[in-house]
Amino acid sequence: MKPVVLLAVLLIVLGVISFAYQGITYTTHKKVVDIGPFQAEKTEHKTIPLPPLLGGIALVGGIVLLVARKDAA
């Protein structure tokens, strides 16, 4: 597979995934208290938002690369 086609397919897949999930969620554990045998942890859920514009740009960019590649061939 040509590198341009691979990049185009990758951009299309990333654009679709960005529309589907709209963010990356992860969990952090933070130690709040540590006194001898007594320990307390705090769990935080954080999300890195992915704007729909980013997904749209990736999707359109991948489609444009595929169409431009087919016209050049």
ZAMARGU-4260 file (C-alpha; in steps of 0.2 Angstrom, whole numbers, plus 5000, padded with zeros to 4 digits):
<rodrens>
0) 5000/5000/5000 | 5007/5017/4995 | 5011/5029/5010 | 4999/5042/5004 | 4984/5030/5004
5) 4989/5023/5021 | 4989/5041/5028 | 4972/5045/5020 | 4965/5029/5027 | 4972/5033/5044
10) 4965/5051/5044 | 4948/5044/5039 | 4948/5031/5054 | 4954/5044/5066 | 4941/5057/5060
15) 4927/5044/5063 | 4934/5038/5080 | 4935/5057/5085 | 4916/5059/5081 | 4912/5043/5090
20) 4921/5046/5106 | 4923/5065/5107 | 4936/5063/5120 | 4949/5053/5129 | 4945/5048/5147
25) 4958/5042/5160 | 4959/5039/5178 | 4972/5045/5191 | 4974/5039/5209 | 4981/5052/5221
30) 4987/5048/5239 | 4978/5060/5251 | 4983/5053/5268 | 4997/5041/5273 | 4998/5040/5292
35) 5006/5023/5297 | 4994/5009/5292 | 4980/5021/5288 | 4980/5027/5269 | 4967/5036/5259
40) 4967/5038/5240 | 4957/5049/5229 | 4952/5043/5212 | 4949/5057/5199 | 4942/5054/5181
45) 4948/5066/5169 | 4943/5069/5150 | 4953/5077/5136 | 4940/5083/5125 | 4942/5081/5106
50) 4933/5095/5097 | 4921/5089/5082 | 4931/5101/5071 | 4947/5091/5073 | 4938/5075/5068
55) 4930/5084/5053 | 4947/5091/5047 | 4954/5073/5048 | 4940/5065/5039 | 4940/5078/5025
60) 4959/5078/5024 | 4959/5059/5022 | 4945/5060/5009 | 4954/5074/4999 | 4970/5063/4999
65) 4961/5048/4992 | 4952/5058/4979 | 4968/5067/4974 | 4977/5051/4973 | 4964/5043/4962
70) 4965/5058/4950 | 4984/5058/4949 | 4984/5039/4945
</rodrens>
